Amino acid sequence: MGQVIEVTPFRSAILLITDTLHSIPVQVLRTGLRTVAKGTGRINNLELPYLPRSADVRVGDLLVSSGLGGRYPSDYPVARITSVGRDPNGATTIAAAPLARLAVDEQVMLVWSLDEKLQAVPVDEPADEPVDESADEAVPGESEE
């Protein structure tokens, strides 16, 4: 899970949610508590740094995307709380493990919503430019099967 940050004709770059430059608005599914999950630079770890000591968060709680900011759809499973630590000074340290298999997955699924400004061109309208049919020709040295 992450964000596409660069697209070229032959590859794209994705900023994983565990990257230190990444944050994602989430909510605890059990309570509805909203917060931000930040990347730590470790492939299996996120942190939730902005919660008060009194926050109702438990190990095992599911974090889902909140939809705030419009970057991710709401209610998409993101991570599960793995540890909750509280110190006497009021600081809370909460860690979560991403549900996506970031270390082993080689393929990604792209999810987006269309803005009202973006509209599909109806199929029955003629194209503005002629279609180059030579792209359908066989490549020399390759046989059609």
Contacts in CASP RR format, 6 or more apart in sequence:
PFRMAT RR
TARGET T0000
AUTHOR 0000-0000-0000
METHOD contacts of the structure
MODEL  1
MGQVIEVTPFRSAILLITDTLHSIPVQVLRTGLRTVAKGTGRINNLELPY
LPRSADVRVGDLLVSSGLGGRYPSDYPVARITSVGRDPNGATTIAAAPLA
RLAVDEQVMLVWSLDEKLQAVPVDEPADEPVDESADEAVPGESEE
1 16 0 8 1.000
1 17 0 8 1.000
1 78 0 8 1.000
1 98 0 8 1.000
1 99 0 8 1.000
1 100 0 8 1.000
1 102 0 8 1.000
2 14 0 8 1.000
2 15 0 8 1.000
2 16 0 8 1.000
2 17 0 8 1.000
2 22 0 8 1.000
3 14 0 8 1.000
3 15 0 8 1.000
3 22 0 8 1.000
3 71 0 8 1.000
4 12 0 8 1.000
4 13 0 8 1.000
4 14 0 8 1.000
4 110 0 8 1.000
5 13 0 8 1.000
5 14 0 8 1.000
5 15 0 8 1.000
6 12 0 8 1.000
6 13 0 8 1.000
7 13 0 8 1.000
14 108 0 8 1.000
15 21 0 8 1.000
15 22 0 8 1.000
16 22 0 8 1.000
16 43 0 8 1.000
16 102 0 8 1.000
17 24 0 8 1.000
17 37 0 8 1.000
17 39 0 8 1.000
17 46 0 8 1.000
17 78 0 8 1.000
17 98 0 8 1.000
17 100 0 8 1.000
17 102 0 8 1.000
18 39 0 8 1.000
18 40 0 8 1.000
18 41 0 8 1.000
18 42 0 8 1.000
18 43 0 8 1.000
18 44 0 8 1.000
18 45 0 8 1.000
18 46 0 8 1.000
18 98 0 8 1.000
18 102 0 8 1.000
19 39 0 8 1.000
19 41 0 8 1.000
20 38 0 8 1.000
20 39 0 8 1.000
20 40 0 8 1.000
20 41 0 8 1.000
22 38 0 8 1.000
22 39 0 8 1.000
23 36 0 8 1.000
23 37 0 8 1.000
23 38 0 8 1.000
23 39 0 8 1.000
24 36 0 8 1.000
24 37 0 8 1.000
24 65 0 8 1.000
24 71 0 8 1.000
24 72 0 8 1.000
24 78 0 8 1.000
25 34 0 8 1.000
25 35 0 8 1.000
25 36 0 8 1.000
25 65 0 8 1.000
25 66 0 8 1.000
25 67 0 8 1.000
25 68 0 8 1.000
25 69 0 8 1.000
25 72 0 8 1.000
26 34 0 8 1.000
26 35 0 8 1.000
26 36 0 8 1.000
26 37 0 8 1.000
26 48 0 8 1.000
26 63 0 8 1.000
26 64 0 8 1.000
26 65 0 8 1.000
26 66 0 8 1.000
26 78 0 8 1.000
26 79 0 8 1.000
27 33 0 8 1.000
27 34 0 8 1.000
27 35 0 8 1.000
27 63 0 8 1.000
27 64 0 8 1.000
27 65 0 8 1.000
27 66 0 8 1.000
28 35 0 8 1.000
28 56 0 8 1.000
28 57 0 8 1.000
28 61 0 8 1.000
28 62 0 8 1.000
28 63 0 8 1.000
28 81 0 8 1.000
29 61 0 8 1.000
29 62 0 8 1.000
29 63 0 8 1.000
29 64 0 8 1.000
30 58 0 8 1.000
30 61 0 8 1.000
30 62 0 8 1.000
31 56 0 8 1.000
31 57 0 8 1.000
31 61 0 8 1.000
33 51 0 8 1.000
33 55 0 8 1.000
33 56 0 8 1.000
33 57 0 8 1.000
34 66 0 8 1.000
34 68 0 8 1.000
35 48 0 8 1.000
35 50 0 8 1.000
35 51 0 8 1.000
35 55 0 8 1.000
36 48 0 8 1.000
36 49 0 8 1.000
36 50 0 8 1.000
37 46 0 8 1.000
37 47 0 8 1.000
37 48 0 8 1.000
37 63 0 8 1.000
37 78 0 8 1.000
37 79 0 8 1.000
37 96 0 8 1.000
38 46 0 8 1.000
38 47 0 8 1.000
38 48 0 8 1.000
38 49 0 8 1.000
39 45 0 8 1.000
39 46 0 8 1.000
39 47 0 8 1.000
40 46 0 8 1.000
40 47 0 8 1.000
43 102 0 8 1.000
43 103 0 8 1.000
44 97 0 8 1.000
44 98 0 8 1.000
44 102 0 8 1.000
44 103 0 8 1.000
45 82 0 8 1.000
45 95 0 8 1.000
45 96 0 8 1.000
45 97 0 8 1.000
46 78 0 8 1.000
46 79 0 8 1.000
46 95 0 8 1.000
46 96 0 8 1.000
46 97 0 8 1.000
46 98 0 8 1.000
47 93 0 8 1.000
47 94 0 8 1.000
47 95 0 8 1.000
47 96 0 8 1.000
48 57 0 8 1.000
48 63 0 8 1.000
48 81 0 8 1.000
48 92 0 8 1.000
48 94 0 8 1.000
48 95 0 8 1.000
48 96 0 8 1.000
49 94 0 8 1.000
51 57 0 8 1.000
51 92 0 8 1.000
51 94 0 8 1.000
52 90 0 8 1.000
52 92 0 8 1.000
53 86 0 8 1.000
53 90 0 8 1.000
53 91 0 8 1.000
53 92 0 8 1.000
55 92 0 8 1.000
55 94 0 8 1.000
57 81 0 8 1.000
57 84 0 8 1.000
57 94 0 8 1.000
58 81 0 8 1.000
58 84 0 8 1.000
59 81 0 8 1.000
59 82 0 8 1.000
59 83 0 8 1.000
59 84 0 8 1.000
60 80 0 8 1.000
60 81 0 8 1.000
60 82 0 8 1.000
61 80 0 8 1.000
61 81 0 8 1.000
62 77 0 8 1.000
62 79 0 8 1.000
62 80 0 8 1.000
63 77 0 8 1.000
63 78 0 8 1.000
63 79 0 8 1.000
63 80 0 8 1.000
63 81 0 8 1.000
63 96 0 8 1.000
64 74 0 8 1.000
64 75 0 8 1.000
64 76 0 8 1.000
64 77 0 8 1.000
64 78 0 8 1.000
65 72 0 8 1.000
65 73 0 8 1.000
65 74 0 8 1.000
65 75 0 8 1.000
65 76 0 8 1.000
65 78 0 8 1.000
66 74 0 8 1.000
67 73 0 8 1.000
67 74 0 8 1.000
70 113 0 8 1.000
72 111 0 8 1.000
73 111 0 8 1.000
73 113 0 8 1.000
76 111 0 8 1.000
77 99 0 8 1.000
78 96 0 8 1.000
78 98 0 8 1.000
78 99 0 8 1.000
79 96 0 8 1.000
79 97 0 8 1.000
79 98 0 8 1.000
79 99 0 8 1.000
80 96 0 8 1.000
80 97 0 8 1.000
80 99 0 8 1.000
81 94 0 8 1.000
81 95 0 8 1.000
81 96 0 8 1.000
82 95 0 8 1.000
82 96 0 8 1.000
82 97 0 8 1.000
83 93 0 8 1.000
83 94 0 8 1.000
83 95 0 8 1.000
84 92 0 8 1.000
84 93 0 8 1.000
84 94 0 8 1.000
85 92 0 8 1.000
85 93 0 8 1.000
85 94 0 8 1.000
86 92 0 8 1.000
86 93 0 8 1.000
87 93 0 8 1.000
138 144 0 8 1.000
END
